[in-house]
Amino acid sequence: MYSKKIFRIIHLGLILSFLCSCAMKNLEPLPESKPEIADTYIIGPEDILQIHVWKQEKISVTVPVRSDGKITVPLIKDVRAAGRTPDTLSFEIAARLKNYIEEPTVTVIVEAINSLKISVSGNVNSPGVYKVGGVVSLTVVISLAGGLNELANDKQIRIIRRSQDGTENIYQIDYYAVINGDINKNVSIYPGDSIIVP
């Protein structure tokens, strides 16, 4: 049993090194369910933002995006930040500050990205929530979670993905095929996805 686990880890490592050089594929055959990736960063909960108001140091602040998606800015109080780009957020803050400051110039800088996360649960060696820098492959996700344990059903891994309208879609992936060379099944995993290994 122990030697089988060692063999599986070595085999997975060899496959991972091969797959890293290959282009990632999106989930098939449901292209309409792929999330749209914006050209600019979309702010999310737990991100840290610098709000700089030109020539107004007293109201220039560094703030976290709360779990409700809002930030607190001096003079105008709560503003929704999550789901927006830094540019659109800076325009709203500037528009609301016009009641207090003549022609405010606002810059929003994302100081720390903490919202890009995926969760991995089930029969992996280290289940949990992992920060990612963006889109990653399924093999990378499984590697982050310490690989599959000996109880895992690698032919029925499920991906739960929330679409823009709030509905959840579930996809089943044959990971056994991936580690045996079928790179078409090495699907892309997006921030916000949940991976369940039965």
PyMOL commands that set and color helices and strands:
alter all, ss='L'
color gray80, all
select helices_A, chain A and resi 2-19+31-33+57-59+86-97+138-144+175-179+183-185
alter helices_A, ss='H'
color red, helices_A
select strands_A, chain A and resi 48-53+61-64+70-73+77-80+106-112+117-122+128-131+136-137+157-162+168-173+188-189+194-197
alter strands_A, ss='S'
color yellow, strands_A
deselect
rebuild
show_as cartoon
